[in-house]
């Protein structure tokens, strides 16, 4: 809550003519009215800011309905790529999100194809409001894959993303964090080459009738400030028996720390559940 304190006209204005005092009262009254109106607008905007609670409401709504598998609409030519062909598709570093603004963190994206056939939706949060990050074929170098026709695909989406940061030196932004495949993510500490991998959720790894692999279906990444030392990533997770909302606050350093907030909603019982 924001409180505005305003002095009364009598406390601010020296004794002058009655007409001048009246004019000054009207001016100050208008100024206070504008200030209060601006504060109310700011409060309303803050109340509408997109974040964890909104994602949790989405997860709750999903869990209240039968599970719907993600659509299988990836172009056939991308599904048919082999390992080497897939490796030849690379994101252009100079197209990284936030590079032109010279922000501390940058985002690069993974292309769909081969094993990664289900798109995830990616959004950027700016000023508390979420906006989609659309797929752009010009952001990728397709190497020797001359048989591909990206101009016909439309917005196929991304397989995942990676965040880069000056972790070890000021000359190169390391691959700090990667979110790619199911609910897998990987984070790098200083002087590490690969980092540590984890999962957002594991269901029935033992004791059940087969392991279930929940997946992050949508991400919202908060645009960092010019002096930001952390990166905040929100995610919506879904699977046949569970749905959930996640917030990851990534704090890079000698020991990179990921503070995680999770709210889960179950569709059906499970034998084992691990975060």
N, C-alpha and C positions, 0 to 999 in steps of 0.2 A: 504494500500500500504506500502510495506517495502522498505526503501531506504538504500543502502550500501554506506558508505563513505570510500574511500581508499586513503592513501597517495601515492604520486608519488614516483617512485624509487629514484629520486634525493633527496627527502626530508627525506628518511629513511636510505640511504646508505652512509657511509663516502667515501671520495675519495680514491680509491685503483687502482689496475691495470685495464686496459681496459677490459681484459678478465674476470676478477672477476666481474667487474661491469656488463658485458653482461650476465654472468651466473646468477647473482643476479636478473637482470631485468627479465630474463626468468622464474626464480623461482617465483618471485612476480606476474608476469603476469599469471602464471599457478594457483597460489593461489587465485588471484582475480577472475579468470575464474571459478574455482571451487566454490567459495563463491557465485558468481552471479548465477551459475547454481543451487546450492542448494536453493537459495532464490526463484528462479523461480519455482522450483519443489514444494517448500513449499506453494507458492502462488497458484499454480495450485491445490494442494491438498485441500487448504482452500476453493478455489472456488467450489470444488466438494463436500464439506461437506454437509451431509444430514441434512435438517432442515425444518422450517416452510414453506418456499417458495416452496420447492419440494412437500410437502404435499398439499399445496394450488393448485398447478398445477394438481395434481391427482384429487382433488375435483372438479376443474373446468372441467376436462375431463369427470368425471362421470356425472356432471350436464348437459353436452351437449348431453348426450345419454339417452334413456329411462331407467327407474329404473329397476334393476335386483335384485330380492329378493335373500337373501343368501341361499345356498343349504341346503336341509334338508337331510343330510346323516349321522346323528348320529346313532350309533348302537342301535338297538331296546332295548337291555338289559339296556342301560343307560336311555332311555326315560321312561322305565317302573319303575324306582326306585321311591319309595315313600319318604316322607319327612325324616323319621327316617333313612332309608337306605342311603340317600344322606348325612345326617349329619355324618354318620359313615365313610365317605371318607375324610381323612384329609391330608393336605400337611405336609411333614416331615420338621420341622424347620431347622434341620441340613443340608438340601438340598437347603436352600434359596440361591438365586442368590446374589453374592457378599459377602457371609458370610466367605468363605475361605480367601478372600482378606482383611477381617476385615475393610470393608468400613463403613462409618457412616450410610448408608441406606442399606436395604436388600429388596429383592422382593420375595414374595411367590405367588402361583397361585391357582386359583379356578378350580375345576374339572367340566366338563360338566355332565349334568344329571338332571332329574326331570324338574323343571321350566326352567333351563338354557340349552337350546338345540341348540343354535347358537354359533359357535366358533368365537372367535376374534383372529386375528393374532397379535403376540407380538414380538417386535424386541428390541434389545439393540443397542444403538449408542456408538461406541468406536472409539475415534480418528476421529470423524466426519463421520464415515462410519457405515451404518446400517447392522446388521446381525440378522437373525431370532433366536428366542428362541424356540426350538422344544419341543413338548410334550414328557415327559419321565414318563412312568408308575411307574418306581422305585422311583420317587419322592413322591409318595403317599402311605399312609397306608389305605388299603381298609376295615379294620376292619372285621366285620362279613359278608361282602358281598362275600362269597365264591362262589356264583353262577356266578360272573363276570369273563370274560375272557379277560383281558386287553392285553394279548399277541397277540390277533387277530385284535386289533383295528387299529394299525398303528398310525400315527400322527393325532389324532383327534382334537388337538388344546386345547385351554383353554377357560373357560367362562369369565375370568377376572383376575385381580391381586390385591394384596395389598402391600403397602410399609410400612416398619417398621423402627423406629428411636427411639433413646434414648430421648424421650420427657420429661419424668418425673423423671427419675433417670438413673444412669449408669449401673444398674444391668439387666435391662429388656428393650427390644426394643418394644415400643408400636405400635399398628396398626394405623399408622399415616394417611394413605389414602387408600381408597378402590375404585376401578373402576369395577363395576359389573352390568350388565343388562342395555339394551338400552343405554341412555347417562347419566345414573346416576353415581354419585360419592359422596363420603362421606369423610370428613376431620376432624381430631381430634385436639383440642387445649389442652394445659396443664391442668391436673386435670379433664378432661372430661372423661366420660365412653363410649359414643357413637359418639359424634361429630355432625356435621351439614351436612345434605344431600342436594344435588342440582342436577340440570340437565344441560347438555350442551346446550340443545335446547328444547323448547316446542312449538308445532304447533297446532293451533286451539283448545286451551283449552276452549275457548268460541267463539260463533259467527259463527262457521263453521258447517260442516256436520259430525263431529266426530273428536276426537283428534288423531293426528298422533304422533308416538313415534320414532323419529330418533334414530339411534344406532351408537355407536363407533364400527367400523368394524376392525380397526387396530390401534395398539399403537406402539410408538417408545419411549423408555425410555433412557435418557442419563446416561451413567455410571458416577457416581459421583467420585470426587477426594477424596484423603485420608482425607482431612480437609473440605469437602463440608458441607455447612450449608443449602443448598437448593437442591431440586430434580426437574428436568425438565422432563415433560411428554408431548409428542406430540400425537395427535390423528387425525384419519380420520373418519368423520361422514358421514352417508348416510341415505336417506329415500326417499319415493316416490316423494316428492316435493322439497327436498333440499339436498345439500351436503356441506361439510365444512371442514376446517382445524382448528385445535386447538393447542395451546401451553399453558400448565399449569406449572407455576413455583411455587412450594410449599415451603413456608418458615415457618418451624415449630417454635412454641414458645408459650408464654402464650396466645397469640391470633394468631393462625396459619393463615397465609395469603396466598391466592392463586392468583397470578397475572395471568390473562388469556388474551390471544390474540386469536381472532376469525376472520375468513374470510369465509363468506357464499356465496353460489351460488344457485340460485333458479331454479327449473325445471318448477314450475307452481305457480300461485298465491295462497296465503293463506289468511285466515281471520285475524288471530292473530299470532304473532311471539314473543316469549319471550326467552331471554338469561338468 
